[in-house]
Amino acid sequence: MGSDKALLTVGNQTLLERALHTAAAVAHTVFIAGPRDRYAQYGDVVEDVFPDCGPLGGIHAALCITRTELNLMLSVDTPSIGPDFLAWLLEQARASSELVVVPEALGGLQPLAAVYHRPLRAVAEQALKRGDYKIGHLFSLASTRYISEAEICAAGFSPMVFRNVNTFEEYEDLARKEDALRVRGNAE
């Protein structure tokens, strides 16, 4: 995209602020995985133990400092995910003994809107040490509960909540839709 997605503004919030607000609605403690110098003004930051390893590095760093068994990971580039969905996802994780609870929607896994049990840290660390930075590879190494798109729909959620904002065009589309909703809401 050419810029830090987390700091893109939609409405009166950055995507990072939006994700933090959403996560805080269902979690007692929220951390930002990333560089402290860039994100400290937004909240508590945990920096990667294994830098430059992509999202798996952030998941590992979070699992290194957590004091809770269940750990929700939420990417800033899925801004349509709301607290109701996250609360439901956490319910699924509480009812599961697997180390990972990951939704499967829009033709693939959604590992950045998933719940990880603290002991997955060791599996993630081994992968990082091997140079295997693909989150999806962890799922064959640890017990994983896959939540199907059909289950998500049956629970009353649209799989479209997982639409990512990865391009400038997707960002502009999101901003237009948010503006239209805001204008419509003010007109009522």
C-alpha positions in Angstrom: 0.0 0.0 0.0 3.0 2.3 0.4 2.2 3.4 3.9 1.6 2.0 7.4 -2.0 0.6 7.2 -2.4 0.9 11.0 -2.2 4.7 10.8 -4.7 5.2 8.0 -7.7 7.2 9.1 -11.3 6.2 8.6 -13.8 8.6 10.0 -12.1 10.0 13.1 -10.0 6.9 14.0 -6.9 5.2 12.6 -7.3 1.6 11.7 -5.1 0.8 14.8 -7.4 2.8 17.1 -10.4 1.1 15.7 -8.9 -2.4 16.3 -7.8 -1.4 19.8 -11.3 -0.2 20.6 -12.9 -3.4 19.2 -10.5 -5.6 21.1 -10.9 -3.7 24.3 -14.7 -4.4 24.2 -14.0 -8.1 24.8 -10.6 -8.3 26.4 -9.3 -7.0 29.7 -5.8 -6.3 28.4 -4.9 -5.2 25.0 -1.4 -4.9 23.5 -0.1 -3.6 20.2 2.4 -5.9 18.5 4.9 -3.8 16.6 7.6 -1.2 16.9 7.3 0.8 20.2 8.6 4.1 18.6 5.7 4.0 16.1 2.8 2.8 18.2 3.5 3.7 21.9 1.2 6.8 21.7 -1.7 4.4 21.0 -1.2 2.0 23.9 0.9 -0.7 25.4 3.3 -2.1 22.8 5.1 -5.5 22.7 8.0 -5.7 20.3 8.9 -8.8 18.3 11.5 -11.1 19.9 12.2 -12.2 16.3 12.1 -9.0 14.3 11.2 -8.9 10.6 9.4 -12.2 10.7 5.9 -10.9 9.8 2.7 -11.5 11.7 4.0 -14.7 13.3 6.7 -12.7 15.1 4.0 -10.5 16.6 1.8 -13.4 17.7 4.9 -15.0 19.3 5.8 -11.7 21.1 2.3 -11.4 22.4 2.3 -15.0 23.6 5.6 -14.4 25.4 4.2 -11.6 27.6 0.6 -12.7 28.1 -0.7 -13.8 31.5 -3.9 -15.2 30.1 -4.6 -18.6 28.6 -6.7 -17.4 25.7 -5.2 -14.7 23.5 -7.2 -13.0 20.8 -5.2 -11.7 17.8 -6.8 -9.1 15.6 -5.2 -7.4 12.6 -5.8 -3.7 11.9 -6.6 -4.6 8.3 -9.9 -6.3 9.1 -11.8 -3.2 10.3 -15.3 -4.8 9.7 -14.8 -7.2 12.6 -16.8 -6.1 15.5 -17.0 -6.9 19.2 -20.0 -9.2 18.8 -18.1 -11.4 16.5 -15.0 -11.4 18.8 -17.1 -12.3 21.8 -18.6 -15.2 19.9 -15.1 -16.3 18.7 -13.9 -16.2 22.3 -16.9 -18.4 23.4 -15.8 -20.9 20.8 -12.3 -20.9 22.1 -13.4 -21.3 25.7 -15.4 -24.4 24.7 -12.4 -25.8 22.9 -9.3 -27.6 24.2 -7.3 -26.9 21.0 -4.4 -24.6 21.1 -5.7 -22.5 18.2 -9.2 -21.5 17.2 -9.2 -20.1 13.7 -12.0 -19.0 11.4 -12.1 -20.3 7.8 -13.9 -17.8 5.5 -13.7 -16.1 2.2 -11.8 -19.1 0.8 -9.1 -19.3 3.4 -8.0 -19.3 7.0 -8.2 -16.1 9.0 -5.2 -16.4 11.4 -5.2 -12.7 12.3 -8.7 -12.9 13.7 -8.1 -16.0 15.8 -7.6 -17.1 19.4 -4.3 -18.7 20.5 -3.7 -20.5 23.8 -0.5 -19.4 25.6 1.3 -22.7 25.1 1.3 -22.2 21.4 4.3 -19.9 22.1 6.7 -22.8 22.0 5.4 -24.0 18.7 5.6 -20.5 17.2 9.2 -20.1 18.6 10.3 -23.3 17.0 8.9 -22.2 13.6 10.6 -18.8 13.9 13.9 -20.4 14.7 13.5 -22.6 11.6 12.8 -19.6 9.5 9.2 -20.7 8.8 7.2 -17.5 9.2 3.9 -18.7 7.7 1.3 -18.7 10.5 -0.8 -21.4 8.7 2.1 -23.9 9.0 1.5 -23.9 12.8 -1.9 -25.3 12.5 -0.6 -28.7 11.4 1.9 -28.7 14.3 -0.7 -27.9 17.1 -4.2 -28.9 17.9 -6.4 -26.5 15.9 -10.2 -26.0 15.8 -11.3 -24.6 12.5 -14.5 -22.6 12.5 -16.2 -23.0 9.1 -17.8 -20.3 7.2 -21.1 -22.2 7.6 -20.7 -22.0 11.4 -19.9 -18.3 11.2 -23.1 -17.7 9.1 -25.2 -19.9 11.4 -24.1 -17.7 14.3 -25.4 -14.7 12.5 -22.2 -13.2 11.1 -21.3 -12.4 7.6 -18.0 -13.8 6.2 -17.5 -10.3 4.8 -16.3 -9.1 8.2 -12.9 -10.7 7.1 -12.5 -8.4 4.1 -9.0 -7.1 4.3 -7.8 -3.6 3.5 -4.6 -4.4 1.6 -4.7 -1.9 -1.2 -5.3 1.8 -1.5 -8.4 1.0 -3.5 -9.8 -1.2 -0.7 -9.0 1.6 1.8 -10.8 4.2 -0.4 -13.8 1.9 -0.7 -13.9 1.4 3.1 -13.6 5.2 3.7 -16.5 5.9 1.2 -18.7 3.3 2.8 -18.0 4.7 6.3 -18.7 8.3 5.1 -22.0 7.2 3.6 -23.0 5.5 6.8 -22.1 8.5 8.8 -24.0 10.9 6.5 -27.0 8.5 6.6 -26.8 8.3 10.4 -26.7 12.1 10.7 -29.7 12.5 8.4 -31.9 10.2 10.5 
